[in-house]
Amino acid sequence: MAMAKDFDAIIIGAGIIGAATAYAMARKGQRVLSVDKLPAAGYGSTSGSCAIIRPYYSTVEGSALAYESHFYWKEWEEFLGVPDERGMARYYDCGCIVMKTEGNRYLRPGIEIMDEIGCPYQELSPAQLVERLPIVTVDSFAPAKRPEDPGFGEANPTKLSGAVFFPTGGYISDPQLATHNLQRAAEAKGAIFRFNAAVADILKEGGRASGVVLDTGEHLRAPVVINIAGPHSFKINRMAGVEAGMKIKTKALRHEVAHVPSPPGYDIEREGYVFSDNDVATYIRPEIGNHILVGSEDPECDRREWVDPDDFNREFTDQWRVQVMRIAQHIPQLGIPSQTKGVVELYDVSDDWIPIYDKSDLPGFYMAIGTSGNQFKNAPVVGEMMADLVEACEGGCDHDRDPVSFHLKHIGRTVGLGFYSRLRDINPDSSFSVLG
Ligand SMILES: Cc1cc2nc3c(=O)[nH]c(=O)nc-3n(C[C@H](O)[C@H](O)[C@H](O)COP(=O)(O)OP(=O)(O)OC[C@H]3O[C@@H](n4cnc5c(N)ncnc54)[C@H](O)[C@@H]3O)c2cc1C
């Protein structure tokens, strides 16, 4: 007997990845319903994203996907095809500078990957680095320490050896607006978004997913259900009963991002770059209003705070000051404000900090999760990958045995989606950090 259905697919979560998947599936003619328990698109962890676009990852696959995504953001309006009454998110492609350190093996592995995928870069001597980014010094303070540790702020005898500049990067002005742009584009193709609608259970029929139950008791039916619930991903997987069949799992990690004024006399908005400073395990990016966002690259000396995504501390802690003090070692003119501003948000972290874009052991149930603080940039491409994956699996492909592949049209490479499998072994090449 045919299964009753209200939609072809239900997507749980309307963050940047969920909205991009809704758009890609709607473009394929699927009748998609996106449900989110929050009041609007991109109000979950996407809203706290630094939204940095950069091509350097620790694996070839990760870098290729990220480099490809640059071109989608460059052609954002053409990609979406419809205007948004709230305006369009803007891509500030100022480029990224990454410090060469012993910890990142002076970026030699990263440069090899860039050569392999044909991504441009320029090596900078210490003098060239300071010329481009005059607010930084090339003293070395590694390894990253906590301010209370002996030796914090004391420079090592050897200075840094320079950096690498990646021109195909930058940041998105407003990650929530970018998600709303995707919502509008998906709606123009027939997708429906329902907000304030919390999924409380996954329906099953005939051995496969058949829809969702909302916390109001309402049943919504579709033969395809996709978990794109961000830091709540493990809760949705448990509802579906698929977690036990996964080798790689996900959990929620609390993170703080500081928002501080640029050093006096320096216009970071016009002259600055995204700057990844492995020497002190901190990254920064320019922010509107001549401010700087300061995030952490998760050094070993910091305690990782795994939390319940429904019950965690949204106030800043001492970590805010720690991150600002760390980067202030390299930017001596940076003031440390007494008032704390920024965001406290969650990463949905997988066991190896590489996402899971996959089917599950429950036919009809899929997942795009474990984005580990580093997948905002990839959302437009991931949406298309997920749409292809679902189409192939629903068409009879045995993805676990014979993985679907996806063509990265701008950079002319093909990636095997088995790389993102829930059944993979932990990838030893990962940075095991937000760097991916
Ligand atoms: C502080 C921070 C900084 C970051 N910086 C960067 C960066 O610079 N560059 C980069 O590429 N990436 C970055 N990221 C990562 C990036 O933002 C995420 O990978 C991305 O936003 C994840 O999008 P998503 O759609 O998967 O999840 P989310 O945006 O979290 O969306 C999931 C949605 O699911 C909904 N949901 C959950 N449970 C239910 C339920 N039961 N029923 C209905 N709805 C539900 C939630 O309400 C939420 O809206 C950062 C992340 C954080 C937190």
PDBQT file of the ligand as one rigid body, heavy atoms in Angstrom, charges set to zero:
ROOT
HETATM    1  C1  LIG A 501      30.415  30.688  17.262  1.00  0.00    +0.000 C 
HETATM    2  C2  LIG A 501      30.437  30.043  15.904  1.00  0.00    +0.000 A 
HETATM    3  C3  LIG A 501      31.305  30.515  14.926  1.00  0.00    +0.000 A 
HETATM    4  C4  LIG A 501      31.328  29.891  13.670  1.00  0.00    +0.000 A 
HETATM    5  N1  LIG A 501      32.140  30.398  12.700  1.00  0.00    +0.000 NA
HETATM    6  C5  LIG A 501      32.124  29.836  11.459  1.00  0.00    +0.000 A 
HETATM    7  C6  LIG A 501      32.902  30.407  10.424  1.00  0.00    +0.000 A 
HETATM    8  O1  LIG A 501      33.571  31.428  10.608  1.00  0.00    +0.000 OA
HETATM    9  N2  LIG A 501      32.867  29.813   9.204  1.00  0.00    +0.000 N 
HETATM   10  C7  LIG A 501      32.135  28.682   8.961  1.00  0.00    +0.000 A 
HETATM   11  O2  LIG A 501      32.168  28.172   7.819  1.00  0.00    +0.000 OA
HETATM   12  N3  LIG A 501      31.375  28.123   9.938  1.00  0.00    +0.000 NA
HETATM   13  C8  LIG A 501      31.346  28.685  11.166  1.00  0.00    +0.000 A 
HETATM   14  N4  LIG A 501      30.568  28.167  12.153  1.00  0.00    +0.000 N 
HETATM   15  C9  LIG A 501      29.800  26.954  11.881  1.00  0.00    +0.000 C 
HETATM   16  C10 LIG A 501      28.523  27.248  11.153  1.00  0.00    +0.000 C 
HETATM   17  O3  LIG A 501      27.921  28.412  11.650  1.00  0.00    +0.000 OA
HETATM   18  C11 LIG A 501      27.610  26.040  11.280  1.00  0.00    +0.000 C 
HETATM   19  O4  LIG A 501      28.291  24.921  10.722  1.00  0.00    +0.000 OA
HETATM   20  C12 LIG A 501      26.301  26.238  10.549  1.00  0.00    +0.000 C 
HETATM   21  O5  LIG A 501      25.703  27.468  10.896  1.00  0.00    +0.000 OA
HETATM   22  C13 LIG A 501      25.361  25.098  10.885  1.00  0.00    +0.000 C 
HETATM   23  O6  LIG A 501      24.134  25.313  10.239  1.00  0.00    +0.000 OA
HETATM   24  P1  LIG A 501      22.977  24.288  10.432  1.00  0.00    +0.000 P 
HETATM   25  O7  LIG A 501      21.891  24.710   9.514  1.00  0.00    +0.000 OA
HETATM   26  O8  LIG A 501      23.498  22.912  10.290  1.00  0.00    +0.000 OA
HETATM   27  O9  LIG A 501      22.582  24.400  11.991  1.00  0.00    +0.000 OA
HETATM   28  P2  LIG A 501      21.778  25.499  12.829  1.00  0.00    +0.000 P 
HETATM   29  O10 LIG A 501      21.967  26.869  12.342  1.00  0.00    +0.000 OA
HETATM   30  O11 LIG A 501      22.085  25.230  14.253  1.00  0.00    +0.000 OA
HETATM   31  O12 LIG A 501      20.278  25.118  12.541  1.00  0.00    +0.000 OA
HETATM   32  C14 LIG A 501      19.659  23.996  13.131  1.00  0.00    +0.000 C 
HETATM   33  C15 LIG A 501      18.211  24.349  13.349  1.00  0.00    +0.000 C 
HETATM   34  O13 LIG A 501      17.536  23.173  13.800  1.00  0.00    +0.000 OA
HETATM   35  C16 LIG A 501      16.509  23.603  14.660  1.00  0.00    +0.000 C 
HETATM   36  N5  LIG A 501      16.077  22.482  15.503  1.00  0.00    +0.000 N 
HETATM   37  C17 LIG A 501      16.814  21.810  16.413  1.00  0.00    +0.000 A 
HETATM   38  N6  LIG A 501      16.059  20.863  17.003  1.00  0.00    +0.000 NA
HETATM   39  C18 LIG A 501      14.832  20.944  16.449  1.00  0.00    +0.000 A 
HETATM   40  C19 LIG A 501      13.613  20.247  16.664  1.00  0.00    +0.000 A 
HETATM   41  N7  LIG A 501      13.492  19.266  17.561  1.00  0.00    +0.000 N 
HETATM   42  N8  LIG A 501      12.530  20.613  15.918  1.00  0.00    +0.000 NA
HETATM   43  C20 LIG A 501      12.620  21.615  15.001  1.00  0.00    +0.000 A 
HETATM   44  N9  LIG A 501      13.751  22.322  14.787  1.00  0.00    +0.000 NA
HETATM   45  C21 LIG A 501      14.838  21.985  15.489  1.00  0.00    +0.000 A 
HETATM   46  C22 LIG A 501      17.146  24.734  15.453  1.00  0.00    +0.000 C 
HETATM   47  O14 LIG A 501      16.149  25.574  15.985  1.00  0.00    +0.000 OA
HETATM   48  C23 LIG A 501      18.016  25.408  14.415  1.00  0.00    +0.000 C 
HETATM   49  O15 LIG A 501      17.428  26.561  13.857  1.00  0.00    +0.000 OA
HETATM   50  C24 LIG A 501      30.500  28.778  13.409  1.00  0.00    +0.000 A 
HETATM   51  C25 LIG A 501      29.603  28.321  14.391  1.00  0.00    +0.000 A 
HETATM   52  C26 LIG A 501      29.557  28.956  15.630  1.00  0.00    +0.000 A 
HETATM   53  C27 LIG A 501      28.587  28.467  16.652  1.00  0.00    +0.000 C 
ENDROOT
TORSDOF 0
